[in-house]
């Protein structure tokens, strides 16, 4: 508090201390509270210093109100402007008044801490209520690919020779096919484990098999002097066949799981080992890791909930309501849980439909799958398989309402922590999937699955778009096939570049005899490209003497260039600006695409194509050497800091 005491005075510091204890006494660790406090002291000190330099700025008004001990009388606009100026100082590499230039992640961390602190202080009445949002794009978590993108990377899908519309259709179709193939593989494994469980249930119904207590009493007669192995001894004594013997061991393991028995450990281990070990017995009486992994990821695919929400699903999952084949389920939350109970960067869809609202504790899940196990059947079978686990006397009461409960092979401890699924059992599934013709070798994750599922629904109506956007915590706007997917964008960009070049070429060769034949197209195609080129502002390339040409009147064809931007005068300044524009658009493509994909594709992507075409034209023209020198100059300027990327967005 010492820096603030000399700047703001004792009155402010006393009230600040009381407000801090009130806001951060409960629910925050000492370490967290101290980190927030240190960040706040640094920010308040910066505001006081800036207030002396800017006597008419928002910082001066903030400082004056705090000195008088009346920070709650501050204007909402002033406090928001101060936070904005702090953010500007952090991202300015030449301004080190607040801190040295940091990484985007460190800047966001500091701003998040400061926003959280000011918000908590506002809740206790120290500051006025306000809103503020500013972040530096750090790329974390924004570039999750869909399965179709992984297929492109693996060379199993090629969009290069397709137009934008064809690429969109193939991309979306491949996402649907790949997700269905993944679900089918998971269903196959789950069905195999279900059949093993059914076989175990059938073995346990044999009346000739003794109970667990009876088997323990019989084993007491098997002494250390016996030369025959334990299996042959029991089979001979009880007259059992192979299946009945397996049923005997399975029933013993099941009864030990349901009751606490005392059994000779060495005999017990010999008995289990005689049928292949605990892994063989477990799948006969309860779900093993393969069944858990399959059921868990089928639920992720069907619900598109994030991993944390799926892990917390209740055992009493069905509400009993069914609409058009869709079943309603209880959910804990469709969004991520955040530290201290807060959720940030969450977009909530204010819609109500038969798909359910995003903030609602229920949602509808489709129950229709062709040649695959339905969602409801998977859940019902899982509950049946885990019944023995739920009756385990060692199970904690806090775990009774959980959907996901399991035991490791040979252990009686009931577990609910799902970290093993992602750490061990999902990678093991990918190894088993490695020979799959489509999915083998792909780095599939739960985020990839969820991203693909959202893309799979991209062709649905606006309501589904809103729901998908909210469930994915994405920015507002429609979600086309390329939503947050750079490979899809590149395919669209390549198509735009080819279209633009075709139009330019058609305008340039107009009037040359047999031009269409040389280009390998029909006269009508060449004429149409020529007309589109004129409409796009490429009439400067027309060197023909024919002046009686009529422009296309189709209003659906939007011009690529404004009337005052149809010419590029070739000089050092224009070539430097062109190269800077190309570098800027390429560098900012990911940022713009991930924040507002619809606007980027609609507004900016045509400009990216145009700039690339002009640069390529210059490289193959008589200005190629001059342009190469300009590009080298821009390279050096960006590296040394004498040049900066343009501010375009």
HELIX and SHEET records of a PDB file:
HELIX    1   1 UNK A    2  UNK A    8  1                                   7    
HELIX    2   2 UNK A   10  UNK A   24  1                                  15    
HELIX    3   3 UNK A   30  UNK A   53  1                                  24    
HELIX    4   4 UNK A   58  UNK A   67  1                                  10    
HELIX    5   5 UNK A   71  UNK A   73  5                                   3    
HELIX    6   6 UNK A   76  UNK A   91  1                                  16    
HELIX    7   7 UNK A  104  UNK A  123  1                                  20    
HELIX    8   8 UNK A  147  UNK A  153  1                                   7    
HELIX    9   9 UNK A  164  UNK A  204  1                                  41    
HELIX   10  10 UNK A  212  UNK A  219  1                                   8    
HELIX   11  11 UNK A  230  UNK A  238  1                                   9    
HELIX   12  12 UNK A  242  UNK A  258  1                                  17    
HELIX   13  13 UNK A  265  UNK A  273  1                                   9    
HELIX   14  14 UNK A  278  UNK A  285  1                                   8    
HELIX   15  15 UNK A  289  UNK A  303  1                                  15    
HELIX   16  16 UNK A  307  UNK A  311  1                                   5    
HELIX   17  17 UNK A  339  UNK A  341  5                                   3    
HELIX   18  18 UNK A  375  UNK A  385  1                                  11    
HELIX   19  19 UNK A  387  UNK A  390  1                                   4    
HELIX   20  20 UNK A  397  UNK A  399  5                                   3    
HELIX   21  21 UNK A  419  UNK A  420  1                                   2    
HELIX   22  22 UNK A  421  UNK A  425  3                                   5    
HELIX   23  23 UNK A  426  UNK A  432  1                                   7    
HELIX   24  24 UNK A  446  UNK A  456  1                                  11    
HELIX   25  25 UNK A  462  UNK A  471  1                                  10    
HELIX   26  26 UNK A  486  UNK A  508  1                                  23    
HELIX   27  27 UNK A  515  UNK A  519  1                                   5    
HELIX   28  28 UNK A  523  UNK A  535  1                                  13    
HELIX   29  29 UNK A  539  UNK A  541  5                                   3    
HELIX   30  30 UNK A  563  UNK A  565  5                                   3    
HELIX   31  31 UNK A  572  UNK A  595  1                                  24    
HELIX   32  32 UNK A  597  UNK A  599  1                                   3    
HELIX   33  33 UNK A  600  UNK A  604  3                                   5    
HELIX   34  34 UNK A  605  UNK A  619  1                                  15    
HELIX   35  35 UNK A  624  UNK A  640  1                                  17    
SHEET    1   A 3 UNK A 318  UNK A 323  0                                        
SHEET    2   A 3 UNK A 326  UNK A 330 -1                                        
SHEET    3   A 3 UNK A 362  UNK A 366 -1                                        
END                                                                             
